[in-house]
């Protein structure tokens, strides 16, 4: 969730693949730790007969992408990671003290009861507060994602993504002990959001990191500055050969 549009896109080397988005997938009771979800990505690539891919991720997609890259480093040609932290990595303890991230700990049956029937109110909070300009996250997209999260079990599954962060932090510490990622990494932050902190996070986890800040953008890079973001991603991926 985090909220309503988290992307983990594996681009075969070199054809394009569609991004995976929460909302239309199954909602099992367990398996929300990102180590397991990274293995799910590997299984999806196996089913598509894709051996190696460029990885482009955003938000919780970052966490899944890192878990995939750490477990299957030979399958990732290059990694673009955008505007969200990694549990247990780099300045994680400092990041989670931010009052803006109270939703990391907002979960459980009573949280679900509070949000039930009010999904749009809850989700608007993310779009409004994490944007440089909330008007850039349009009404059509808001209505679409709110409807998806109003489906039975959807908010429960979304909250479980956050509930897994403590386990994710432990798993990521284990990954770090094995060594840093070796593939080229582009760490992108929105100027009004994570900014250069995205590169600080990734330099704790990867050996070859390029830093980029998208001006006049908050967290929702593809909604707020799509042209600049896409240009940066394509330039990086194309520059890897």
C-alpha positions in Angstrom: 0.0 0.0 0.0 1.8 3.1 1.2 -0.5 4.2 -0.5 -2.4 2.7 -3.4 0.3 2.6 -6.0 3.5 0.7 -5.3 5.5 -0.4 -8.3 7.9 -3.3 -8.8 8.7 -3.6 -12.5 11.1 -6.1 -13.8 12.1 -5.2 -17.4 13.6 -8.1 -19.3 17.0 -7.3 -20.8 16.0 -5.5 -23.0 12.3 -5.7 -23.9 9.7 -4.0 -21.6 7.4 -5.6 -19.0 4.3 -4.2 -17.4 4.6 -2.9 -13.8 3.0 -5.1 -11.1 0.5 -3.1 -9.0 -1.3 -3.9 -5.8 -5.1 -4.1 -5.8 -5.8 -6.9 -8.3 -3.6 -9.6 -6.9 -4.7 -12.3 -4.4 -4.9 -11.5 -0.7 -3.4 -14.4 1.3 -3.3 -14.3 5.0 0.5 -14.5 5.1 3.6 -14.0 2.9 3.8 -10.2 3.2 7.4 -10.2 4.3 9.4 -8.8 1.4 11.8 -11.8 1.4 8.9 -14.0 0.4 7.6 -11.4 -2.0 11.0 -11.3 -3.6 10.8 -15.0 -4.2 7.3 -14.4 -5.7 8.9 -12.1 -8.2 11.4 -14.8 -9.1 8.6 -17.2 -9.6 6.8 -14.8 -11.9 9.9 -14.3 -14.0 10.4 -18.0 -14.2 6.8 -18.4 -15.5 7.5 -15.8 -18.1 10.9 -17.5 -19.0 12.8 -14.3 -18.1 16.2 -15.0 -16.7 17.6 -11.5 -16.2 15.9 -8.1 -15.9 16.3 -4.5 -15.2 14.5 -3.6 -12.0 12.5 -0.4 -11.5 10.7 0.0 -8.2 8.8 2.6 -6.1 7.6 2.8 -2.5 7.0 -0.7 -1.0 8.1 -2.0 -4.4 11.6 -0.8 -3.3 11.5 -3.3 -0.4 10.4 -6.1 -2.6 12.9 -5.2 -5.3 15.8 -5.1 -2.8 14.8 -8.5 -1.4 14.6 -9.9 -4.9 18.0 -8.4 -5.9 19.7 -9.6 -2.6 18.4 -13.1 -3.1 18.9 -13.3 -6.9 21.7 -10.8 -7.7 22.7 -12.6 -10.9 19.1 -12.0 -12.3 19.2 -8.2 -11.9 21.1 -6.3 -14.6 20.5 -2.8 -13.1 18.2 -1.4 -10.4 16.3 1.9 -10.3 14.8 2.5 -6.9 12.6 5.5 -6.1 11.6 7.4 -3.0 11.0 5.1 -0.1 13.3 3.5 2.6 14.4 0.0 3.2 13.6 -1.6 6.6 16.7 -2.0 8.7 19.0 -0.4 6.1 21.0 2.8 6.5 19.2 5.5 8.4 16.0 3.4 8.9 15.8 4.1 12.7 16.0 7.8 12.1 13.5 7.7 9.2 10.8 5.8 11.1 10.8 8.5 13.8 9.3 10.9 11.4 5.7 11.8 12.4 4.7 11.7 8.7 5.2 7.9 8.8 2.8 7.1 11.6 1.0 4.8 9.2 3.9 2.3 9.5 2.5 1.3 12.9 -1.2 1.8 12.0 -2.5 -1.8 11.7 -4.7 -4.4 13.3 -8.4 -5.2 13.6 -9.4 -1.8 15.1 -7.4 0.1 12.5 -9.2 -1.8 9.8 -12.6 -1.0 11.4 -11.7 2.7 11.5 -10.9 2.7 7.8 -13.8 0.4 6.6 -16.1 2.5 4.4 -13.7 5.4 4.7 -10.9 4.1 2.4 -10.9 7.3 0.3 -10.3 9.5 3.4 -7.4 7.3 4.5 -5.8 7.2 1.1 -6.3 10.9 0.4 -4.0 11.5 3.3 -1.1 9.9 1.4 -1.9 11.7 -1.8 -2.3 15.1 -0.2 0.5 15.1 2.3 3.1 13.3 0.3 2.8 15.4 -2.9 4.5 18.6 -3.7 1.2 19.6 -5.2 -1.8 17.4 -4.4 -3.6 18.5 -7.5 -1.2 16.5 -9.6 -2.6 13.2 -8.2 -5.9 13.4 -10.2 -9.4 12.5 -9.2 -9.7 9.6 -11.7 -6.6 7.8 -10.2 -7.8 8.5 -6.6 -11.3 7.1 -7.3 -9.8 4.1 -9.0 -7.4 3.1 -6.2 -10.0 3.9 -3.5 -12.4 1.5 -5.2 -9.7 -1.2 -5.3 -9.0 -0.8 -1.6 -12.7 -0.9 -0.7 -12.8 -4.5 -2.0 -13.1 -7.3 0.7 -9.8 -8.0 2.3 -7.9 -5.3 0.4 -7.1 -3.0 3.3 -6.3 -6.0 5.5 -3.7 -7.0 2.9 -2.4 -3.5 2.6 -1.9 -3.1 6.4 -0.1 -6.5 6.4 2.6 -4.9 4.2 3.4 -2.5 7.0 3.0 -5.2 9.7 5.9 -7.2 8.1 8.4 -4.3 8.4 10.0 -5.7 11.6 10.6 -9.0 9.9 11.8 -7.2 6.8 14.4 -5.3 8.8 15.8 -8.6 10.2 15.9 -10.2 6.8 17.6 -7.1 5.3 20.2 -7.1 8.0 20.9 -10.7 7.0 21.2 -9.7 3.4 23.6 -6.9 4.3 25.9 -9.3 6.1 26.3 -11.2 2.8 27.6 -8.1 1.1 26.4 -5.1 -0.9 24.6 -5.4 -4.2 27.0 -5.1 -7.1 24.7 -4.2 -10.0 24.4 -0.5 -11.0 21.8 1.3 -9.0 20.0 4.6 -9.6 18.5 6.0 -6.4 15.9 8.6 -7.2 14.2 10.9 -4.6 11.6 13.6 -5.0 12.9 17.0 -4.0 10.0 17.5 -1.6 10.2 14.0 -0.2 13.2 11.7 0.2 15.4 13.7 -2.0 19.1 12.7 -1.5 18.3 10.4 1.4 17.3 7.8 -1.2 21.0 7.6 -2.2 22.1 7.5 1.4 19.9 4.5 2.0 21.2 2.7 -1.1 24.8 3.4 -0.5 24.4 1.3 2.7 23.1 -1.6 0.5 24.9 -1.3 -2.8 28.4 -0.6 -4.1 27.6 1.2 -7.3 25.0 4.0 -6.7 24.1 7.0 -8.7 22.0 9.7 -7.1 19.3 11.8 -8.7 16.7 14.2 -7.2 13.7 15.1 -9.3 12.9 18.8 -8.8 9.4 20.0 -7.8 8.2 16.5 -6.9 7.0 14.9 -3.7 6.7 11.1 -3.2 4.5 10.5 -6.2 7.1 10.9 -8.9 5.2 9.4 -11.8 2.1 11.5 -11.1 3.9 14.7 -10.3 6.8 14.7 -12.7 6.3 11.8 -15.1 8.4 13.2 -18.0 11.4 14.0 -15.9 11.2 10.7 -14.1 10.8 8.5 -17.2 13.6 10.4 -18.9 15.9 9.7 -16.0 15.0 6.0 -15.8 15.5 5.5 -19.6 18.8 7.3 -19.7 20.1 5.2 -16.8 18.9 1.9 -18.2 20.0 2.7 -21.7 23.4 3.8 -20.4 24.0 0.4 -18.9 24.5 -1.1 -22.4 
